[in-house]
Amino acid sequence: MLGKPWQELAEKDHEVYACIESEFKRQEEGIELIASENFASEAVISSMANIMTNKYAEGRPSKRYYGGCRHVDTMENLAIERVCNLFSCNHANVQPHSGAQANAAAFLALIKPGDKILGLDLSNGGHLTHGSVVNFSGIHYKPHFYHLDTETELLNYDQIENLAESVKPQLIIAGASAYPRHIDFKRFREIADKVGAYLLVDMSHIAGLVATSLHQSPIPYAHVVTSTTHKTLRGPRGGIILWNDEKLTASINKGVFPGTQGGPLEHIIASKAVAFREASFESFKTYQKLVVQNSQVLAKELISLGFKIITGGSDNHLVLMDLSSTETSGKALEEALEKVFITVNKNTVPKEKRSPFVTSGIRLGTPAVSTRGMGESEMKKIANYIHLTYKQQGNDEALAKIGEEVKTLAKQFPLYSEWTKSK
Ligand SMILES: Cc1ncc(COP(=O)(O)O)c(C=O)c1O
């Protein structure tokens, strides 16, 4: 195993080196529970640091606007072939720089400015790019939103169908950033067909579960599927677009370039290809099973400690704590947990009464701790640390003690151990 890819900076640019090293230490020392984060493998990380960053390759493989693209063509084709095999789809564009870019390109391909879109409300777990008024999706298109059922906190497909029939959107978006249960993409497609809308599934959060058949695949049902590559899928930071219908190919590719991007990041595409191969291994399925098991144990433990959990549990990689009936806000608990080296993010909950900067929820996710190899007994300990931190907010002495225990736990699950040895 080679050393850290950034080691050379120790001599060549010490200021940048110091920032990266501090972040390395933070990731190693603490417990990472942000649901959208993960620890990419050494191979995925190392493969980003390559000379393909030097190459302009606007266009698609074999249809470039620059000379000298034969090797990036081979590599981009490999990434496309691997991702199509992984998700069993006919076509892919692996160039989007991020999930938001993938969505922007898909919107451009499918609908016109001013068209109506229907997505999950941000405060109920949707994403900014699904119609928020501060995002391109709500600025250039007319956004409408469905909400979770106020009783069950689940997607209510009959309600969504009724809303779709009255709004008559050109595009329906399924997928979420903070929804802890399975999503029925088949039902979404039936609704879309009934009102003559396109169905876009943004599977960013659950792509790793979909790749390993632990969640229904959206591919047979959606007209277009978008995703990030860095969440449960455990690749480099980036986006992808997948689809089956050849008739959409030209407009989707044009939506990416020249529609919303310039030159693709071929060095990142190389790393995406590495990640798609890793995700096809049997060990990746074992890992994803652990992600879900851990999430379920975490939810159960938190409930037994007296916390309210949205929907009462989890089917996927995330758990949403509901603090709305307590004096503690999401922001306050996030900050207290930071002091004990547990990283989470505050999140709105359905029927949110606090402001979006304060919130009444905490979103927890198990992709990163599962990559470290933590299991049931560690989830129980983590739930306990969260509970203790909640009770000891404001007591810095008690928090310092909890923090030491958290660091001891993290140390038992080394991260990037070869790189740590080369320090
Ligand atoms: C559902 C969903 N879509 C899109 C995105 C945007 O991804 P990115 O941050 O890579 O632009 C996110 C990120 O959190 C997400 O949760």
The ligand as an ORCA input file, in Angstrom:
! r2SCAN-3c Opt
* xyz 0 1
  C     -31.463     13.715     -2.511
  C     -30.272     14.569     -2.856
  N     -30.128     15.018     -4.109
  C     -29.106     15.795     -4.467
  C     -28.143     16.169     -3.559
  C     -27.068     17.115     -3.977
  O     -25.833     16.538     -4.068
  P     -24.511     17.441     -4.132
  O     -24.272     17.966     -2.789
  O     -23.477     16.476     -4.638
  O     -24.778     18.522     -5.147
  C     -28.237     15.720     -2.240
  C     -27.209     16.111     -1.273
  O     -27.315     16.118     -0.104
  C     -29.343     14.911     -1.870
  O     -29.521     14.502     -0.599
*
